[in-house]
């Protein structure tokens, strides 16, 4: 019974090591070993793609149909046509670059977010160059119609918001293709990352037409620079519907044609997600669409939706509204754009706990105006909420530490008689009214809360380039001088020294190795996460020391040095 509590802790430790190994595998481009991601695959449009095409991006090429019968969207282009021209527009939060080939959006700089810590250049989310591709494209298929490859002309107009102006429009118009003309109008709003996009189809042919409108996001499969071997975040397509909710699509699953997601819907969105930022196409609710995710080229992927327009008679026109989001994963902003868009800020299975924790963190920040101190105060509030539960655990640990000398003496005396040793141990527990599991269960109950807070801090774009104090200028980056990780290691060792170690010397040595191993990992963690753990450790040490003193347990640390020299540990 004496070692049951330690055995449970070792199970927790082993599970943590399994998770870390899986993250290492993902970081190096391999499939997870123990916890494969939920399968989400490309639709039938991808599954039936022929191996080779003359020009896969040309409408009407040998593209397979989707599940609902819609023709597959043309594949993304990695380089504009020679005759294409760039057209730049600027708002207070966005600098956008359009391409007159198809009126596509090929560049988006987020002016309120720096490219790096203390950087002066804005963060480029959408980009097209020799090393990166991330584009937003739309067009028509289902016949000889304008696509994102069709040359367009941009209407004259302002290219920047001026004082007193709240909206800015950019209008592209194609030549007639098969008697059909496509007009795209982007409407940008001051302070908004949400762009209204109107697609107007004019039928100047002599017969009715029923084109299909596609909207898609095309990007390479490269990982973001914010990932490390010790933690990684999701990068790739995501599809949301009311029926299946939020579904992530791994690039590796697209490569293998092994995924399954909601292909037909009348609501939701398609998105490209990365750490802190996202883009998404949103069609109006009630519009039937077929969702797809497929491989475009080597290390190039597309996610999008296709909707069939009603028949357009000769001389008539039809307009379809869509919305394009390009920006940071700010929960308040995402929630008002469309239901479920806030889920691109992915907390995983602990969302139900993470969302209220983020809400509380944001409220605290509203008072202190500093994200670092907001983290500290949030941890203080959580520890206060669990004070009595922790007190129960620490009292149990104090009792265990008080009887530990008797247990160790008894084990040494009866080491040749395991059965009698066990009986004597149970007798000591009964006499001292000690429950070996009493210090374990209260802590296990709290683990989901602290894991949820971990994901809140890791996922929140507000931490990016947010200063705390002194040398910490970016809570989303590692401490440049490694001060916080060292403090983290010291507090973790003090916390371990306050706990009763198992009588078995080997287990005792391993218990000392655990905090050292985890401390090495924290040298690569964002400063905000390390600050959170330090605060938790300090409060734990203070409460445990207080309870030990009240219970009369001598304040003697169990030090590791004698253990590793083969001598008995300090009692």
ZATOR-815294 format. One record per residue (C-alpha): chain; x, y, z. Coordinates in steps of 0.5 Angstrom, whole numbers, m for minus. Layout:
// ZATOR-815294
<chain = A; px = X; py = Y; pz = Z>
...
END
This chain:
// ZATOR-815294
<chain = A; px = 0; py = 0; pz = 0>
<chain = A; px = 6; py = 5; pz = 1>
<chain = A; px = 8; py = 5; pz = m6>
<chain = A; px = 1; py = 5; pz = m9>
<chain = A; px = 1; py = 13; pz = m9>
<chain = A; px = 8; py = 13; pz = m12>
<chain = A; px = 5; py = 8; pz = m17>
<chain = A; px = 0; py = 12; pz = m19>
<chain = A; px = 4; py = 18; pz = m20>
<chain = A; px = 9; py = 14; pz = m24>
<chain = A; px = 3; py = 12; pz = m29>
<chain = A; px = 2; py = 20; pz = m30>
<chain = A; px = 9; py = 21; pz = m31>
<chain = A; px = 9; py = 15; pz = m36>
<chain = A; px = 3; py = 18; pz = m40>
<chain = A; px = 7; py = 25; pz = m40>
<chain = A; px = 13; py = 22; pz = m43>
<chain = A; px = 8; py = 18; pz = m48>
<chain = A; px = 5; py = 25; pz = m50>
<chain = A; px = 12; py = 28; pz = m51>
<chain = A; px = 14; py = 23; pz = m55>
<chain = A; px = 8; py = 23; pz = m60>
<chain = A; px = 9; py = 31; pz = m60>
<chain = A; px = 17; py = 29; pz = m62>
<chain = A; px = 14; py = 25; pz = m68>
<chain = A; px = 9; py = 30; pz = m71>
<chain = A; px = 15; py = 35; pz = m70>
<chain = A; px = 19; py = 31; pz = m75>
<chain = A; px = 14; py = 30; pz = m80>
<chain = A; px = 12; py = 23; pz = m78>
<chain = A; px = 6; py = 20; pz = m76>
<chain = A; px = 4; py = 20; pz = m68>
<chain = A; px = 6; py = 13; pz = m65>
<chain = A; px = 1; py = 12; pz = m60>
<chain = A; px = m5; py = 18; pz = m61>
<chain = A; px = m6; py = 18; pz = m68>
<chain = A; px = m10; py = 25; pz = m70>
<chain = A; px = m18; py = 24; pz = m72>
<chain = A; px = m18; py = 22; pz = m79>
<chain = A; px = m21; py = 27; pz = m84>
<chain = A; px = m20; py = 26; pz = m91>
<chain = A; px = m21; py = 29; pz = m98>
<chain = A; px = m27; py = 28; pz = m101>
<chain = A; px = m29; py = 24; pz = m107>
<chain = A; px = m26; py = 29; pz = m111>
<chain = A; px = m19; py = 28; pz = m109>
<chain = A; px = m20; py = 20; pz = m108>
<chain = A; px = m21; py = 20; pz = m116>
<chain = A; px = m16; py = 24; pz = m118>
<chain = A; px = m12; py = 22; pz = m124>
<chain = A; px = m5; py = 21; pz = m124>
<chain = A; px = m3; py = 26; pz = m129>
<chain = A; px = m7; py = 32; pz = m133>
<chain = A; px = m5; py = 36; pz = m138>
<chain = A; px = m7; py = 42; pz = m134>
<chain = A; px = m10; py = 41; pz = m127>
<chain = A; px = m12; py = 48; pz = m126>
<chain = A; px = m16; py = 49; pz = m132>
<chain = A; px = m23; py = 49; pz = m131>
<chain = A; px = m27; py = 43; pz = m135>
<chain = A; px = m20; py = 39; pz = m134>
<chain = A; px = m21; py = 32; pz = m132>
<chain = A; px = m23; py = 33; pz = m125>
<chain = A; px = m27; py = 28; pz = m121>
<chain = A; px = m34; py = 30; pz = m118>
<chain = A; px = m35; py = 31; pz = m111>
<chain = A; px = m40; py = 27; pz = m107>
<chain = A; px = m46; py = 31; pz = m109>
<chain = A; px = m44; py = 32; pz = m116>
<chain = A; px = m40; py = 38; pz = m116>
<chain = A; px = m34; py = 39; pz = m121>
<chain = A; px = m28; py = 39; pz = m117>
<chain = A; px = m25; py = 46; pz = m116>
<chain = A; px = m19; py = 48; pz = m120>
<chain = A; px = m12; py = 47; pz = m117>
<chain = A; px = m8; py = 53; pz = m114>
<chain = A; px = m3; py = 56; pz = m118>
<chain = A; px = 4; py = 57; pz = m115>
<chain = A; px = 6; py = 63; pz = m119>
<chain = A; px = 2; py = 68; pz = m123>
<chain = A; px = 1; py = 69; pz = m130>
<chain = A; px = 7; py = 73; pz = m133>
<chain = A; px = 1; py = 79; pz = m135>
<chain = A; px = m1; py = 79; pz = m128>
<chain = A; px = m1; py = 85; pz = m124>
<chain = A; px = m1; py = 86; pz = m117>
<chain = A; px = m6; py = 91; pz = m113>
<chain = A; px = m5; py = 93; pz = m106>
<chain = A; px = m10; py = 96; pz = m101>
<chain = A; px = m9; py = 98; pz = m94>
<chain = A; px = m13; py = 99; pz = m88>
<chain = A; px = m12; py = 100; pz = m81>
<chain = A; px = m11; py = 93; pz = m79>
<chain = A; px = m9; py = 90; pz = m86>
<chain = A; px = m5; py = 91; pz = m92>
<chain = A; px = m7; py = 86; pz = m98>
<chain = A; px = m4; py = 84; pz = m104>
<chain = A; px = m9; py = 82; pz = m110>
<chain = A; px = m7; py = 79; pz = m117>
<chain = A; px = m11; py = 81; pz = m123>
<chain = A; px = m10; py = 74; pz = m125>
<chain = A; px = m17; py = 71; pz = m122>
<chain = A; px = m17; py = 77; pz = m117>
<chain = A; px = m14; py = 73; pz = m112>
<chain = A; px = m12; py = 75; pz = m105>
<chain = A; px = m4; py = 73; pz = m105>
<chain = A; px = m2; py = 77; pz = m99>
<chain = A; px = m4; py = 79; pz = m93>
<chain = A; px = 0; py = 83; pz = m88>
<chain = A; px = m3; py = 84; pz = m81>
<chain = A; px = m1; py = 91; pz = m79>
<chain = A; px = m2; py = 90; pz = m71>
<chain = A; px = 2; py = 84; pz = m71>
<chain = A; px = 10; py = 84; pz = m71>
<chain = A; px = 13; py = 79; pz = m75>
<chain = A; px = 18; py = 77; pz = m69>
<chain = A; px = 19; py = 79; pz = m62>
<chain = A; px = 20; py = 87; pz = m62>
<chain = A; px = 20; py = 86; pz = m70>
<chain = A; px = 18; py = 92; pz = m74>
<chain = A; px = 16; py = 89; pz = m80>
<chain = A; px = 8; py = 86; pz = m80>
<chain = A; px = 7; py = 79; pz = m80>
<chain = A; px = 5; py = 76; pz = m87>
<chain = A; px = 0; py = 71; pz = m86>
<chain = A; px = m2; py = 70; pz = m94>
<chain = A; px = 4; py = 70; pz = m98>
<chain = A; px = 7; py = 68; pz = m105>
<chain = A; px = 14; py = 67; pz = m106>
<chain = A; px = 19; py = 62; pz = m108>
<chain = A; px = 19; py = 59; pz = m101>
<chain = A; px = 12; py = 60; pz = m98>
<chain = A; px = 5; py = 60; pz = m101>
<chain = A; px = m1; py = 61; pz = m98>
<chain = A; px = m7; py = 64; pz = m102>
<chain = A; px = m15; py = 66; pz = m102>
<chain = A; px = m18; py = 64; pz = m109>
<chain = A; px = m25; py = 64; pz = m112>
<chain = A; px = m28; py = 62; pz = m119>
<chain = A; px = m33; py = 59; pz = m123>
<chain = A; px = m33; py = 51; pz = m126>
<chain = A; px = m38; py = 47; pz = m129>
<chain = A; px = m37; py = 49; pz = m136>
<chain = A; px = m33; py = 54; pz = m140>
<chain = A; px = m33; py = 60; pz = m134>
<chain = A; px = m28; py = 65; pz = m131>
<chain = A; px = m24; py = 62; pz = m126>
<chain = A; px = m18; py = 64; pz = m121>
<chain = A; px = m13; py = 63; pz = m127>
<chain = A; px = m18; py = 68; pz = m132>
<chain = A; px = m14; py = 75; pz = m133>
<chain = A; px = m19; py = 81; pz = m129>
<chain = A; px = m18; py = 88; pz = m129>
<chain = A; px = m19; py = 92; pz = m123>
<chain = A; px = m24; py = 98; pz = m122>
<chain = A; px = m20; py = 105; pz = m121>
<chain = A; px = m21; py = 107; pz = m114>
<chain = A; px = m18; py = 109; pz = m107>
<chain = A; px = m12; py = 104; pz = m105>
<chain = A; px = m12; py = 106; pz = m97>
<chain = A; px = m17; py = 108; pz = m92>
<chain = A; px = m17; py = 115; pz = m90>
<chain = A; px = m20; py = 119; pz = m84>
<chain = A; px = m27; py = 119; pz = m84>
<chain = A; px = m28; py = 113; pz = m88>
<chain = A; px = m30; py = 106; pz = m85>
<chain = A; px = m30; py = 102; pz = m92>
<chain = A; px = m26; py = 101; pz = m98>
<chain = A; px = m28; py = 97; pz = m104>
<chain = A; px = m24; py = 93; pz = m109>
<chain = A; px = m27; py = 91; pz = m115>
<chain = A; px = m25; py = 86; pz = m121>
<chain = A; px = m28; py = 84; pz = m127>
<chain = A; px = m27; py = 79; pz = m132>
<chain = A; px = m27; py = 79; pz = m139>
<chain = A; px = m33; py = 74; pz = m142>
<chain = A; px = m31; py = 67; pz = m142>
<chain = A; px = m37; py = 63; pz = m146>
<chain = A; px = m41; py = 69; pz = m145>
<chain = A; px = m41; py = 69; pz = m138>
<chain = A; px = m37; py = 75; pz = m134>
<chain = A; px = m35; py = 74; pz = m126>
<chain = A; px = m35; py = 81; pz = m122>
<chain = A; px = m31; py = 80; pz = m115>
<chain = A; px = m32; py = 86; pz = m110>
<chain = A; px = m28; py = 86; pz = m104>
<chain = A; px = m31; py = 90; pz = m98>
<chain = A; px = m26; py = 92; pz = m93>
<chain = A; px = m28; py = 95; pz = m86>
<chain = A; px = m24; py = 99; pz = m81>
<chain = A; px = m21; py = 95; pz = m75>
<chain = A; px = m24; py = 89; pz = m78>
<chain = A; px = m20; py = 82; pz = m81>
<chain = A; px = m27; py = 80; pz = m84>
<chain = A; px = m28; py = 82; pz = m91>
<chain = A; px = m34; py = 81; pz = m95>
<chain = A; px = m34; py = 78; pz = m102>
<chain = A; px = m39; py = 79; pz = m107>
<chain = A; px = m39; py = 74; pz = m113>
<chain = A; px = m43; py = 77; pz = m119>
<chain = A; px = m45; py = 73; pz = m125>
<chain = A; px = m47; py = 76; pz = m131>
<chain = A; px = m50; py = 71; pz = m137>
<chain = A; px = m49; py = 75; pz = m144>
<chain = A; px = m49; py = 68; pz = m147>
<chain = A; px = m55; py = 66; pz = m151>
<chain = A; px = m57; py = 60; pz = m146>
<chain = A; px = m59; py = 59; pz = m139>
<chain = A; px = m52; py = 57; pz = m135>
<chain = A; px = m52; py = 54; pz = m128>
<chain = A; px = m44; py = 55; pz = m126>
<chain = A; px = m41; py = 53; pz = m119>
<chain = A; px = m38; py = 58; pz = m115>
<chain = A; px = m32; py = 55; pz = m111>
<chain = A; px = m28; py = 59; pz = m106>
<chain = A; px = m21; py = 56; pz = m103>
<chain = A; px = m15; py = 57; pz = m99>
<chain = A; px = m9; py = 54; pz = m102>
<chain = A; px = m2; py = 54; pz = m98>
<chain = A; px = 4; py = 49; pz = m97>
<chain = A; px = 5; py = 44; pz = m92>
<chain = A; px = 11; py = 47; pz = m88>
<chain = A; px = 10; py = 48; pz = m80>
<chain = A; px = 10; py = 55; pz = m77>
<chain = A; px = 17; py = 57; pz = m74>
<chain = A; px = 13; py = 58; pz = m67>
<chain = A; px = 14; py = 50; pz = m66>
<chain = A; px = 19; py = 46; pz = m62>
<chain = A; px = 21; py = 39; pz = m61>
<chain = A; px = 17; py = 39; pz = m54>
<chain = A; px = 11; py = 42; pz = m56>
<chain = A; px = 7; py = 43; pz = m63>
<chain = A; px = 1; py = 46; pz = m65>
<chain = A; px = m4; py = 44; pz = m71>
<chain = A; px = m2; py = 47; pz = m78>
<chain = A; px = m7; py = 45; pz = m83>
<chain = A; px = m14; py = 45; pz = m86>
<chain = A; px = m20; py = 45; pz = m82>
<chain = A; px = m28; py = 44; pz = m83>
<chain = A; px = m34; py = 46; pz = m79>
<chain = A; px = m41; py = 44; pz = m80>
<chain = A; px = m47; py = 44; pz = m75>
<chain = A; px = m47; py = 37; pz = m76>
<chain = A; px = m40; py = 35; pz = m75>
<chain = A; px = m37; py = 41; pz = m71>
<chain = A; px = m30; py = 42; pz = m72>
<chain = A; px = m26; py = 38; pz = m76>
<chain = A; px = m18; py = 38; pz = m77>
<chain = A; px = m15; py = 35; pz = m83>
<chain = A; px = m8; py = 33; pz = m83>
<chain = A; px = m4; py = 34; pz = m89>
<chain = A; px = m1; py = 27; pz = m88>
<chain = A; px = m8; py = 24; pz = m88>
<chain = A; px = m9; py = 28; pz = m95>
<chain = A; px = m3; py = 25; pz = m98>
<chain = A; px = m6; py = 18; pz = m96>
<chain = A; px = m13; py = 19; pz = m98>
<chain = A; px = m15; py = 17; pz = m91>
<chain = A; px = m19; py = 22; pz = m88>
<chain = A; px = m27; py = 23; pz = m87>
<chain = A; px = m30; py = 29; pz = m86>
<chain = A; px = m37; py = 33; pz = m87>
<chain = A; px = m37; py = 33; pz = m95>
<chain = A; px = m44; py = 36; pz = m96>
<chain = A; px = m47; py = 42; pz = m91>
<chain = A; px = m51; py = 48; pz = m91>
<chain = A; px = m47; py = 52; pz = m86>
<chain = A; px = m41; py = 52; pz = m83>
<chain = A; px = m34; py = 54; pz = m86>
<chain = A; px = m27; py = 52; pz = m89>
<chain = A; px = m21; py = 54; pz = m86>
<chain = A; px = m13; py = 54; pz = m86>
<chain = A; px = m10; py = 54; pz = m79>
<chain = A; px = m4; py = 55; pz = m76>
<chain = A; px = m1; py = 57; pz = m69>
<chain = A; px = m4; py = 64; pz = m67>
<chain = A; px = m7; py = 66; pz = m74>
<chain = A; px = m12; py = 63; pz = m79>
<chain = A; px = m16; py = 64; pz = m85>
<chain = A; px = m23; py = 62; pz = m87>
<chain = A; px = m28; py = 62; pz = m92>
<chain = A; px = m35; py = 63; pz = m90>
<chain = A; px = m42; py = 62; pz = m94>
<chain = A; px = m48; py = 64; pz = m92>
<chain = A; px = m52; py = 59; pz = m88>
<chain = A; px = m57; py = 55; pz = m92>
<chain = A; px = m53; py = 55; pz = m98>
<chain = A; px = m52; py = 48; pz = m100>
<chain = A; px = m44; py = 47; pz = m101>
<chain = A; px = m39; py = 41; pz = m102>
<chain = A; px = m33; py = 41; pz = m98>
<chain = A; px = m26; py = 39; pz = m100>
<chain = A; px = m19; py = 38; pz = m98>
<chain = A; px = m14; py = 36; pz = m103>
<chain = A; px = m7; py = 36; pz = m105>
<chain = A; px = m5; py = 41; pz = m110>
<chain = A; px = 2; py = 39; pz = m112>
<chain = A; px = 8; py = 37; pz = m108>
<chain = A; px = 7; py = 40; pz = m101>
<chain = A; px = 1; py = 44; pz = m103>
<chain = A; px = m6; py = 43; pz = m101>
<chain = A; px = m13; py = 46; pz = m102>
<chain = A; px = m19; py = 47; pz = m97>
<chain = A; px = m25; py = 50; pz = m100>
<chain = A; px = m33; py = 49; pz = m102>
<chain = A; px = m37; py = 49; pz = m108>
<chain = A; px = m44; py = 51; pz = m109>
<chain = A; px = m48; py = 51; pz = m115>
<chain = A; px = m52; py = 57; pz = m117>
<chain = A; px = m59; py = 57; pz = m119>
<chain = A; px = m60; py = 57; pz = m127>
<chain = A; px = m58; py = 64; pz = m130>
<chain = A; px = m62; py = 66; pz = m136>
<chain = A; px = m59; py = 70; pz = m142>
<chain = A; px = m58; py = 77; pz = m140>
<chain = A; px = m59; py = 76; pz = m132>
<chain = A; px = m55; py = 76; pz = m127>
<chain = A; px = m54; py = 73; pz = m120>
<chain = A; px = m50; py = 75; pz = m114>
<chain = A; px = m47; py = 70; pz = m108>
<chain = A; px = m44; py = 73; pz = m102>
<chain = A; px = m38; py = 70; pz = m98>
<chain = A; px = m34; py = 73; pz = m93>
<chain = A; px = m26; py = 72; pz = m92>
<chain = A; px = m23; py = 72; pz = m85>
<chain = A; px = m16; py = 73; pz = m85>
<chain = A; px = m13; py = 75; pz = m78>
<chain = A; px = m11; py = 73; pz = m71>
<chain = A; px = m15; py = 68; pz = m67>
<chain = A; px = m18; py = 73; pz = m62>
<chain = A; px = m24; py = 69; pz = m59>
<chain = A; px = m28; py = 75; pz = m59>
<chain = A; px = m27; py = 77; pz = m66>
<chain = A; px = m28; py = 70; pz = m68>
<chain = A; px = m35; py = 69; pz = m64>
<chain = A; px = m39; py = 74; pz = m68>
<chain = A; px = m37; py = 73; pz = m75>
<chain = A; px = m40; py = 66; pz = m75>
<chain = A; px = m42; py = 60; pz = m70>
<chain = A; px = m36; py = 56; pz = m69>
<chain = A; px = m30; py = 60; pz = m72>
<chain = A; px = m27; py = 61; pz = m65>
<chain = A; px = m26; py = 54; pz = m65>
<chain = A; px = m20; py = 55; pz = m70>
<chain = A; px = m17; py = 57; pz = m63>
<chain = A; px = m16; py = 50; pz = m61>
<chain = A; px = m16; py = 48; pz = m54>
<chain = A; px = m17; py = 40; pz = m56>
<chain = A; px = m22; py = 36; pz = m51>
<chain = A; px = m21; py = 41; pz = m45>
<chain = A; px = m25; py = 46; pz = m49>
<chain = A; px = m30; py = 46; pz = m44>
<chain = A; px = m25; py = 48; pz = m38>
<chain = A; px = m21; py = 52; pz = m43>
<chain = A; px = m26; py = 57; pz = m45>
<chain = A; px = m28; py = 60; pz = m38>
<chain = A; px = m21; py = 60; pz = m36>
<chain = A; px = m19; py = 65; pz = m42>
<chain = A; px = m25; py = 69; pz = m40>
<chain = A; px = m23; py = 70; pz = m33>
<chain = A; px = m16; py = 71; pz = m36>
<chain = A; px = m18; py = 77; pz = m40>
<chain = A; px = m22; py = 80; pz = m35>
<chain = A; px = m16; py = 80; pz = m30>
<chain = A; px = m12; py = 83; pz = m36>
<chain = A; px = m17; py = 89; pz = m36>
<chain = A; px = m16; py = 91; pz = m29>
<chain = A; px = m8; py = 90; pz = m29>
<chain = A; px = m7; py = 91; pz = m37>
<chain = A; px = m1; py = 86; pz = m37>
<chain = A; px = m1; py = 79; pz = m39>
<chain = A; px = 4; py = 77; pz = m35>
<chain = A; px = 1; py = 79; pz = m28>
<chain = A; px = m6; py = 77; pz = m31>
<chain = A; px = m3; py = 70; pz = m31>
<chain = A; px = 0; py = 70; pz = m24>
<chain = A; px = m7; py = 73; pz = m21>
<chain = A; px = m10; py = 68; pz = m25>
<chain = A; px = m6; py = 62; pz = m22>
<chain = A; px = m7; py = 65; pz = m15>
<chain = A; px = m15; py = 65; pz = m16>
<chain = A; px = m15; py = 58; pz = m18>
<chain = A; px = m10; py = 56; pz = m12>
<chain = A; px = m15; py = 59; pz = m8>
<chain = A; px = m21; py = 56; pz = m11>
<chain = A; px = m17; py = 49; pz = m9>
<chain = A; px = m14; py = 51; pz = m3>
<chain = A; px = m18; py = 46; pz = 2>
<chain = A; px = m18; py = 41; pz = m3>
<chain = A; px = m10; py = 42; pz = m3>
<chain = A; px = m10; py = 42; pz = 4>
<chain = A; px = m13; py = 35; pz = 5>
<chain = A; px = m7; py = 33; pz = 0>
<chain = A; px = m2; py = 36; pz = 4>
<chain = A; px = m4; py = 34; pz = 10>
<chain = A; px = m4; py = 27; pz = 8>
<chain = A; px = 3; py = 28; pz = 5>
<chain = A; px = 5; py = 31; pz = 12>
<chain = A; px = 3; py = 25; pz = 15>
<chain = A; px = 7; py = 21; pz = 10>
<chain = A; px = 13; py = 25; pz = 11>
<chain = A; px = 12; py = 24; pz = 19>
<chain = A; px = 12; py = 16; pz = 19>
<chain = A; px = 17; py = 15; pz = 13>
<chain = A; px = 23; py = 14; pz = 18>
<chain = A; px = 19; py = 9; pz = 22>
<chain = A; px = 17; py = 6; pz = 15>
<chain = A; px = 24; py = 6; pz = 12>
<chain = A; px = 27; py = 3; pz = 19>
<chain = A; px = 21; py = m3; pz = 19>
<chain = A; px = 23; py = m4; pz = 11>
<chain = A; px = 30; py = m5; pz = 13>
<chain = A; px = 29; py = m9; pz = 19>
<chain = A; px = 24; py = m14; pz = 15>
<chain = A; px = 27; py = m14; pz = 8>
<chain = A; px = 28; py = m21; pz = 8>
<chain = A; px = 20; py = m22; pz = 10>
<chain = A; px = 16; py = m19; pz = 5>
<chain = A; px = 9; py = m21; pz = 8>
<chain = A; px = 11; py = m19; pz = 15>
<chain = A; px = 13; py = m12; pz = 12>
<chain = A; px = 7; py = m11; pz = 9>
<chain = A; px = 3; py = m13; pz = 15>
<chain = A; px = 7; py = m8; pz = 19>
<chain = A; px = 6; py = m3; pz = 14>
<chain = A; px = m1; py = m3; pz = 14>
<chain = A; px = m1; py = m3; pz = 22>
<chain = A; px = 3; py = 3; pz = 22>
<chain = A; px = m2; py = 6; pz = 17>
<chain = A; px = m8; py = 5; pz = 22>
<chain = A; px = m4; py = 7; pz = 28>
<chain = A; px = m2; py = 14; pz = 25>
<chain = A; px = m9; py = 14; pz = 21>
<chain = A; px = m5; py = 15; pz = 14>
<chain = A; px = m8; py = 14; pz = 8>
<chain = A; px = m3; py = 13; pz = 2>
<chain = A; px = m7; py = 15; pz = m3>
<chain = A; px = m10; py = 21; pz = 1>
<chain = A; px = m5; py = 26; pz = m2>
<chain = A; px = m6; py = 23; pz = m9>
<chain = A; px = m13; py = 24; pz = m11>
<chain = A; px = m14; py = 31; pz = m9>
<chain = A; px = m8; py = 33; pz = m14>
<chain = A; px = m11; py = 28; pz = m20>
<chain = A; px = m18; py = 32; pz = m20>
<chain = A; px = m14; py = 39; pz = m21>
<chain = A; px = m10; py = 36; pz = m27>
<chain = A; px = m15; py = 38; pz = m32>
<chain = A; px = m16; py = 45; pz = m30>
<chain = A; px = m8; py = 46; pz = m30>
<chain = A; px = m8; py = 43; pz = m37>
<chain = A; px = m13; py = 47; pz = m40>
<chain = A; px = m10; py = 53; pz = m37>
<chain = A; px = m3; py = 51; pz = m41>
<chain = A; px = m7; py = 50; pz = m47>
<chain = A; px = m10; py = 57; pz = m46>
<chain = A; px = m3; py = 60; pz = m45>
<chain = A; px = 0; py = 57; pz = m51>
<chain = A; px = m6; py = 58; pz = m56>
<chain = A; px = m8; py = 66; pz = m54>
<chain = A; px = m5; py = 70; pz = m59>
<chain = A; px = m5; py = 76; pz = m54>
<chain = A; px = 1; py = 73; pz = m51>
<chain = A; px = 5; py = 74; pz = m57>
<chain = A; px = 10; py = 80; pz = m57>
<chain = A; px = 7; py = 82; pz = m50>
<chain = A; px = 12; py = 84; pz = m45>
<chain = A; px = 11; py = 82; pz = m37>
<chain = A; px = 17; py = 86; pz = m34>
<chain = A; px = 25; py = 87; pz = m34>
<chain = A; px = 28; py = 83; pz = m39>
<chain = A; px = 21; py = 79; pz = m41>
<chain = A; px = 19; py = 82; pz = m47>
<chain = A; px = 15; py = 77; pz = m51>
<chain = A; px = 11; py = 72; pz = m47>
<chain = A; px = 10; py = 67; pz = m53>
<chain = A; px = 18; py = 66; pz = m53>
<chain = A; px = 23; py = 63; pz = m49>
<chain = A; px = 26; py = 67; pz = m44>
<chain = A; px = 32; py = 70; pz = m47>
<chain = A; px = 37; py = 69; pz = m41>
<chain = A; px = 34; py = 63; pz = m38>
<chain = A; px = 32; py = 66; pz = m32>
<chain = A; px = 25; py = 63; pz = m31>
<chain = A; px = 27; py = 56; pz = m33>
<chain = A; px = 32; py = 56; pz = m28>
<chain = A; px = 27; py = 59; pz = m22>
<chain = A; px = 22; py = 53; pz = m25>
<chain = A; px = 28; py = 48; pz = m24>
<chain = A; px = 29; py = 50; pz = m17>
<chain = A; px = 22; py = 51; pz = m15>
<chain = A; px = 21; py = 44; pz = m17>
<chain = A; px = 26; py = 41; pz = m13>
<chain = A; px = 24; py = 45; pz = m7>
<chain = A; px = 17; py = 42; pz = m8>
<chain = A; px = 20; py = 35; pz = m9>
<chain = A; px = 24; py = 36; pz = m3>
<chain = A; px = 18; py = 37; pz = 1>
<chain = A; px = 14; py = 31; pz = m1>
<chain = A; px = 16; py = 24; pz = 2>
<chain = A; px = 20; py = 20; pz = m2>
<chain = A; px = 18; py = 13; pz = m3>
<chain = A; px = 22; py = 8; pz = 1>
<chain = A; px = 25; py = 4; pz = m5>
<chain = A; px = 32; py = 8; pz = m6>
<chain = A; px = 31; py = 7; pz = m14>
<chain = A; px = 24; py = 10; pz = m14>
<chain = A; px = 27; py = 16; pz = m10>
<chain = A; px = 32; py = 17; pz = m15>
<chain = A; px = 27; py = 17; pz = m20>
<chain = A; px = 23; py = 22; pz = m17>
<chain = A; px = 29; py = 26; pz = m16>
<chain = A; px = 30; py = 25; pz = m24>
<chain = A; px = 23; py = 27; pz = m26>
<chain = A; px = 23; py = 35; pz = m24>
<chain = A; px = 30; py = 35; pz = m27>
<chain = A; px = 28; py = 32; pz = m34>
<chain = A; px = 22; py = 37; pz = m34>
<chain = A; px = 26; py = 43; pz = m32>
<chain = A; px = 30; py = 42; pz = m39>
<chain = A; px = 24; py = 42; pz = m43>
<chain = A; px = 22; py = 48; pz = m40>
<chain = A; px = 28; py = 52; pz = m43>
<chain = A; px = 25; py = 51; pz = m49>
<chain = A; px = 18; py = 53; pz = m47>
<chain = A; px = 14; py = 60; pz = m48>
<chain = A; px = 16; py = 65; pz = m42>
<chain = A; px = 8; py = 66; pz = m40>
<chain = A; px = 8; py = 58; pz = m39>
<chain = A; px = 14; py = 58; pz = m35>
<chain = A; px = 11; py = 64; pz = m31>
<chain = A; px = 5; py = 60; pz = m30>
<chain = A; px = 8; py = 54; pz = m27>
<chain = A; px = 13; py = 58; pz = m23>
<chain = A; px = 7; py = 61; pz = m20>
<chain = A; px = 4; py = 55; pz = m18>
<chain = A; px = 10; py = 52; pz = m15>
<chain = A; px = 11; py = 58; pz = m11>
<chain = A; px = 4; py = 57; pz = m8>
<chain = A; px = 4; py = 50; pz = m7>
<chain = A; px = 11; py = 50; pz = m3>
<chain = A; px = 8; py = 56; pz = 1>
<chain = A; px = 2; py = 52; pz = 3>
<chain = A; px = 5; py = 45; pz = 4>
<chain = A; px = 10; py = 49; pz = 8>
<chain = A; px = 5; py = 52; pz = 12>
<chain = A; px = 1; py = 46; pz = 13>
<chain = A; px = 7; py = 42; pz = 15>
<chain = A; px = 9; py = 47; pz = 21>
<chain = A; px = 2; py = 47; pz = 23>
<chain = A; px = 2; py = 39; pz = 24>
<chain = A; px = 9; py = 39; pz = 27>
<chain = A; px = 13; py = 36; pz = 22>
<chain = A; px = 20; py = 38; pz = 22>
<chain = A; px = 22; py = 43; pz = 16>
<chain = A; px = 28; py = 38; pz = 13>
<chain = A; px = 28; py = 37; pz = 6>
<chain = A; px = 30; py = 30; pz = 3>
<chain = A; px = 36; py = 32; pz = m1>
<chain = A; px = 38; py = 28; pz = m7>
<chain = A; px = 45; py = 28; pz = m6>
<chain = A; px = 46; py = 22; pz = m1>
<chain = A; px = 41; py = 18; pz = m5>
<chain = A; px = 46; py = 18; pz = m11>
<chain = A; px = 52; py = 17; pz = m7>
<chain = A; px = 48; py = 10; pz = m5>
<chain = A; px = 47; py = 13; pz = 3>
<chain = A; px = 40; py = 14; pz = 6>
<chain = A; px = 37; py = 20; pz = 5>
<chain = A; px = 35; py = 25; pz = 10>
<chain = A; px = 29; py = 24; pz = 14>
END
